[in-house]
Amino acid sequence: MAKVLLAALDEQGLPELAAEIAPDWDLPAEVVQSGLETLRSHLEQVQGDTVLLYEIT
């Protein structure tokens, strides 16, 4: 699953995805992009049956 999400992030591109998401979250695109970069980094570290749990506040 992590590989699929990584491929989707790479396909769309983080700056473009952040710009699309930012207005919905009422945040600057740079902040959203930073969060997406963190998510991508975590996904790159996932191995086996590891589960990532995030709480968005």
Phi and psi restraints in degrees (range 20) as a CNS / XPLOR table:
assign (resid 1 and name C) (resid 2 and name N)
       (resid 2 and name CA) (resid 2 and name C) 1.0 -60.2 20.0 2
assign (resid 2 and name N) (resid 2 and name CA)
       (resid 2 and name C) (resid 3 and name N) 1.0 -39.6 20.0 2
assign (resid 2 and name C) (resid 3 and name N)
       (resid 3 and name CA) (resid 3 and name C) 1.0 -63.1 20.0 2
assign (resid 3 and name N) (resid 3 and name CA)
       (resid 3 and name C) (resid 4 and name N) 1.0 -37.2 20.0 2
assign (resid 3 and name C) (resid 4 and name N)
       (resid 4 and name CA) (resid 4 and name C) 1.0 -66.6 20.0 2
assign (resid 4 and name N) (resid 4 and name CA)
       (resid 4 and name C) (resid 5 and name N) 1.0 -44.7 20.0 2
assign (resid 4 and name C) (resid 5 and name N)
       (resid 5 and name CA) (resid 5 and name C) 1.0 -65.4 20.0 2
assign (resid 5 and name N) (resid 5 and name CA)
       (resid 5 and name C) (resid 6 and name N) 1.0 -40.8 20.0 2
assign (resid 5 and name C) (resid 6 and name N)
       (resid 6 and name CA) (resid 6 and name C) 1.0 -61.1 20.0 2
assign (resid 6 and name N) (resid 6 and name CA)
       (resid 6 and name C) (resid 7 and name N) 1.0 -43.0 20.0 2
assign (resid 6 and name C) (resid 7 and name N)
       (resid 7 and name CA) (resid 7 and name C) 1.0 -63.0 20.0 2
assign (resid 7 and name N) (resid 7 and name CA)
       (resid 7 and name C) (resid 8 and name N) 1.0 -40.5 20.0 2
assign (resid 7 and name C) (resid 8 and name N)
       (resid 8 and name CA) (resid 8 and name C) 1.0 -65.2 20.0 2
assign (resid 8 and name N) (resid 8 and name CA)
       (resid 8 and name C) (resid 9 and name N) 1.0 -41.3 20.0 2
assign (resid 8 and name C) (resid 9 and name N)
       (resid 9 and name CA) (resid 9 and name C) 1.0 -64.1 20.0 2
assign (resid 9 and name N) (resid 9 and name CA)
       (resid 9 and name C) (resid 10 and name N) 1.0 -42.5 20.0 2
assign (resid 9 and name C) (resid 10 and name N)
       (resid 10 and name CA) (resid 10 and name C) 1.0 -68.2 20.0 2
assign (resid 10 and name N) (resid 10 and name CA)
       (resid 10 and name C) (resid 11 and name N) 1.0 -36.7 20.0 2
assign (resid 10 and name C) (resid 11 and name N)
       (resid 11 and name CA) (resid 11 and name C) 1.0 -65.6 20.0 2
assign (resid 11 and name N) (resid 11 and name CA)
       (resid 11 and name C) (resid 12 and name N) 1.0 -45.0 20.0 2
assign (resid 11 and name C) (resid 12 and name N)
       (resid 12 and name CA) (resid 12 and name C) 1.0 -81.1 20.0 2
assign (resid 12 and name N) (resid 12 and name CA)
       (resid 12 and name C) (resid 13 and name N) 1.0 -31.7 20.0 2
assign (resid 12 and name C) (resid 13 and name N)
       (resid 13 and name CA) (resid 13 and name C) 1.0 89.4 20.0 2
assign (resid 13 and name N) (resid 13 and name CA)
       (resid 13 and name C) (resid 14 and name N) 1.0 129.6 20.0 2
assign (resid 13 and name C) (resid 14 and name N)
       (resid 14 and name CA) (resid 14 and name C) 1.0 -63.2 20.0 2
assign (resid 14 and name N) (resid 14 and name CA)
       (resid 14 and name C) (resid 15 and name N) 1.0 -43.0 20.0 2
assign (resid 14 and name C) (resid 15 and name N)
       (resid 15 and name CA) (resid 15 and name C) 1.0 -61.6 20.0 2
assign (resid 15 and name N) (resid 15 and name CA)
       (resid 15 and name C) (resid 16 and name N) 1.0 -40.6 20.0 2
assign (resid 15 and name C) (resid 16 and name N)
       (resid 16 and name CA) (resid 16 and name C) 1.0 -67.9 20.0 2
assign (resid 16 and name N) (resid 16 and name CA)
       (resid 16 and name C) (resid 17 and name N) 1.0 -43.3 20.0 2
assign (resid 16 and name C) (resid 17 and name N)
       (resid 17 and name CA) (resid 17 and name C) 1.0 -65.0 20.0 2
assign (resid 17 and name N) (resid 17 and name CA)
       (resid 17 and name C) (resid 18 and name N) 1.0 -42.1 20.0 2
assign (resid 17 and name C) (resid 18 and name N)
       (resid 18 and name CA) (resid 18 and name C) 1.0 -62.3 20.0 2
assign (resid 18 and name N) (resid 18 and name CA)
       (resid 18 and name C) (resid 19 and name N) 1.0 -42.1 20.0 2
assign (resid 18 and name C) (resid 19 and name N)
       (resid 19 and name CA) (resid 19 and name C) 1.0 -63.8 20.0 2
assign (resid 19 and name N) (resid 19 and name CA)
       (resid 19 and name C) (resid 20 and name N) 1.0 -33.4 20.0 2
assign (resid 19 and name C) (resid 20 and name N)
       (resid 20 and name CA) (resid 20 and name C) 1.0 -73.8 20.0 2
assign (resid 20 and name N) (resid 20 and name CA)
       (resid 20 and name C) (resid 21 and name N) 1.0 -38.8 20.0 2
assign (resid 20 and name C) (resid 21 and name N)
       (resid 21 and name CA) (resid 21 and name C) 1.0 -80.6 20.0 2
assign (resid 21 and name N) (resid 21 and name CA)
       (resid 21 and name C) (resid 22 and name N) 1.0 -36.8 20.0 2
assign (resid 21 and name C) (resid 22 and name N)
       (resid 22 and name CA) (resid 22 and name C) 1.0 -49.4 20.0 2
assign (resid 22 and name N) (resid 22 and name CA)
       (resid 22 and name C) (resid 23 and name N) 1.0 -47.1 20.0 2
assign (resid 22 and name C) (resid 23 and name N)
       (resid 23 and name CA) (resid 23 and name C) 1.0 -61.9 20.0 2
assign (resid 23 and name N) (resid 23 and name CA)
       (resid 23 and name C) (resid 24 and name N) 1.0 -34.4 20.0 2
assign (resid 23 and name C) (resid 24 and name N)
       (resid 24 and name CA) (resid 24 and name C) 1.0 -66.6 20.0 2
assign (resid 24 and name N) (resid 24 and name CA)
       (resid 24 and name C) (resid 25 and name N) 1.0 -30.6 20.0 2
assign (resid 24 and name C) (resid 25 and name N)
       (resid 25 and name CA) (resid 25 and name C) 1.0 -97.5 20.0 2
assign (resid 25 and name N) (resid 25 and name CA)
       (resid 25 and name C) (resid 26 and name N) 1.0 -2.1 20.0 2
assign (resid 25 and name C) (resid 26 and name N)
       (resid 26 and name CA) (resid 26 and name C) 1.0 55.4 20.0 2
assign (resid 26 and name N) (resid 26 and name CA)
       (resid 26 and name C) (resid 27 and name N) 1.0 46.1 20.0 2
assign (resid 26 and name C) (resid 27 and name N)
       (resid 27 and name CA) (resid 27 and name C) 1.0 -131.2 20.0 2
assign (resid 27 and name N) (resid 27 and name CA)
       (resid 27 and name C) (resid 28 and name N) 1.0 155.3 20.0 2
assign (resid 27 and name C) (resid 28 and name N)
       (resid 28 and name CA) (resid 28 and name C) 1.0 -65.1 20.0 2
assign (resid 28 and name N) (resid 28 and name CA)
       (resid 28 and name C) (resid 29 and name N) 1.0 145.3 20.0 2
assign (resid 28 and name C) (resid 29 and name N)
       (resid 29 and name CA) (resid 29 and name C) 1.0 -57.4 20.0 2
assign (resid 29 and name N) (resid 29 and name CA)
       (resid 29 and name C) (resid 30 and name N) 1.0 -33.6 20.0 2
assign (resid 29 and name C) (resid 30 and name N)
       (resid 30 and name CA) (resid 30 and name C) 1.0 -63.9 20.0 2
assign (resid 30 and name N) (resid 30 and name CA)
       (resid 30 and name C) (resid 31 and name N) 1.0 -37.2 20.0 2
assign (resid 30 and name C) (resid 31 and name N)
       (resid 31 and name CA) (resid 31 and name C) 1.0 -69.0 20.0 2
assign (resid 31 and name N) (resid 31 and name CA)
       (resid 31 and name C) (resid 32 and name N) 1.0 -43.8 20.0 2
assign (resid 31 and name C) (resid 32 and name N)
       (resid 32 and name CA) (resid 32 and name C) 1.0 -63.8 20.0 2
assign (resid 32 and name N) (resid 32 and name CA)
       (resid 32 and name C) (resid 33 and name N) 1.0 -42.4 20.0 2
assign (resid 32 and name C) (resid 33 and name N)
       (resid 33 and name CA) (resid 33 and name C) 1.0 -61.9 20.0 2
assign (resid 33 and name N) (resid 33 and name CA)
       (resid 33 and name C) (resid 34 and name N) 1.0 -40.8 20.0 2
assign (resid 33 and name C) (resid 34 and name N)
       (resid 34 and name CA) (resid 34 and name C) 1.0 -59.9 20.0 2
assign (resid 34 and name N) (resid 34 and name CA)
       (resid 34 and name C) (resid 35 and name N) 1.0 -42.9 20.0 2
assign (resid 34 and name C) (resid 35 and name N)
       (resid 35 and name CA) (resid 35 and name C) 1.0 -64.3 20.0 2
assign (resid 35 and name N) (resid 35 and name CA)
       (resid 35 and name C) (resid 36 and name N) 1.0 -40.2 20.0 2
assign (resid 35 and name C) (resid 36 and name N)
       (resid 36 and name CA) (resid 36 and name C) 1.0 -65.6 20.0 2
assign (resid 36 and name N) (resid 36 and name CA)
       (resid 36 and name C) (resid 37 and name N) 1.0 -36.6 20.0 2
assign (resid 36 and name C) (resid 37 and name N)
       (resid 37 and name CA) (resid 37 and name C) 1.0 -64.7 20.0 2
assign (resid 37 and name N) (resid 37 and name CA)
       (resid 37 and name C) (resid 38 and name N) 1.0 -39.0 20.0 2
assign (resid 37 and name C) (resid 38 and name N)
       (resid 38 and name CA) (resid 38 and name C) 1.0 -64.2 20.0 2
assign (resid 38 and name N) (resid 38 and name CA)
       (resid 38 and name C) (resid 39 and name N) 1.0 -45.4 20.0 2
assign (resid 38 and name C) (resid 39 and name N)
       (resid 39 and name CA) (resid 39 and name C) 1.0 -59.3 20.0 2
assign (resid 39 and name N) (resid 39 and name CA)
       (resid 39 and name C) (resid 40 and name N) 1.0 -45.6 20.0 2
assign (resid 39 and name C) (resid 40 and name N)
       (resid 40 and name CA) (resid 40 and name C) 1.0 -59.7 20.0 2
assign (resid 40 and name N) (resid 40 and name CA)
       (resid 40 and name C) (resid 41 and name N) 1.0 -42.9 20.0 2
assign (resid 40 and name C) (resid 41 and name N)
       (resid 41 and name CA) (resid 41 and name C) 1.0 -60.3 20.0 2
assign (resid 41 and name N) (resid 41 and name CA)
       (resid 41 and name C) (resid 42 and name N) 1.0 -42.2 20.0 2
assign (resid 41 and name C) (resid 42 and name N)
       (resid 42 and name CA) (resid 42 and name C) 1.0 -66.8 20.0 2
assign (resid 42 and name N) (resid 42 and name CA)
       (resid 42 and name C) (resid 43 and name N) 1.0 -40.6 20.0 2
assign (resid 42 and name C) (resid 43 and name N)
       (resid 43 and name CA) (resid 43 and name C) 1.0 -64.0 20.0 2
assign (resid 43 and name N) (resid 43 and name CA)
       (resid 43 and name C) (resid 44 and name N) 1.0 -34.8 20.0 2
assign (resid 43 and name C) (resid 44 and name N)
       (resid 44 and name CA) (resid 44 and name C) 1.0 -66.4 20.0 2
assign (resid 44 and name N) (resid 44 and name CA)
       (resid 44 and name C) (resid 45 and name N) 1.0 -23.6 20.0 2
assign (resid 44 and name C) (resid 45 and name N)
       (resid 45 and name CA) (resid 45 and name C) 1.0 -90.8 20.0 2
assign (resid 45 and name N) (resid 45 and name CA)
       (resid 45 and name C) (resid 46 and name N) 1.0 -11.1 20.0 2
assign (resid 45 and name C) (resid 46 and name N)
       (resid 46 and name CA) (resid 46 and name C) 1.0 -70.3 20.0 2
assign (resid 46 and name N) (resid 46 and name CA)
       (resid 46 and name C) (resid 47 and name N) 1.0 133.9 20.0 2
assign (resid 46 and name C) (resid 47 and name N)
       (resid 47 and name CA) (resid 47 and name C) 1.0 -136.8 20.0 2
assign (resid 47 and name N) (resid 47 and name CA)
       (resid 47 and name C) (resid 48 and name N) 1.0 147.5 20.0 2
assign (resid 47 and name C) (resid 48 and name N)
       (resid 48 and name CA) (resid 48 and name C) 1.0 63.9 20.0 2
assign (resid 48 and name N) (resid 48 and name CA)
       (resid 48 and name C) (resid 49 and name N) 1.0 -134.6 20.0 2
assign (resid 48 and name C) (resid 49 and name N)
       (resid 49 and name CA) (resid 49 and name C) 1.0 -99.0 20.0 2
assign (resid 49 and name N) (resid 49 and name CA)
       (resid 49 and name C) (resid 50 and name N) 1.0 28.4 20.0 2
assign (resid 49 and name C) (resid 50 and name N)
       (resid 50 and name CA) (resid 50 and name C) 1.0 -64.9 20.0 2
assign (resid 50 and name N) (resid 50 and name CA)
       (resid 50 and name C) (resid 51 and name N) 1.0 142.1 20.0 2
assign (resid 50 and name C) (resid 51 and name N)
       (resid 51 and name CA) (resid 51 and name C) 1.0 -115.2 20.0 2
assign (resid 51 and name N) (resid 51 and name CA)
       (resid 51 and name C) (resid 52 and name N) 1.0 135.3 20.0 2
assign (resid 51 and name C) (resid 52 and name N)
       (resid 52 and name CA) (resid 52 and name C) 1.0 -104.3 20.0 2
assign (resid 52 and name N) (resid 52 and name CA)
       (resid 52 and name C) (resid 53 and name N) 1.0 132.7 20.0 2
assign (resid 52 and name C) (resid 53 and name N)
       (resid 53 and name CA) (resid 53 and name C) 1.0 -123.3 20.0 2
assign (resid 53 and name N) (resid 53 and name CA)
       (resid 53 and name C) (resid 54 and name N) 1.0 125.8 20.0 2
assign (resid 53 and name C) (resid 54 and name N)
       (resid 54 and name CA) (resid 54 and name C) 1.0 -122.6 20.0 2
assign (resid 54 and name N) (resid 54 and name CA)
       (resid 54 and name C) (resid 55 and name N) 1.0 144.0 20.0 2
assign (resid 54 and name C) (resid 55 and name N)
       (resid 55 and name CA) (resid 55 and name C) 1.0 -117.0 20.0 2
assign (resid 55 and name N) (resid 55 and name CA)
       (resid 55 and name C) (resid 56 and name N) 1.0 122.4 20.0 2
assign (resid 55 and name C) (resid 56 and name N)
       (resid 56 and name CA) (resid 56 and name C) 1.0 -97.8 20.0 2
assign (resid 56 and name N) (resid 56 and name CA)
       (resid 56 and name C) (resid 57 and name N) 1.0 120.8 20.0 2
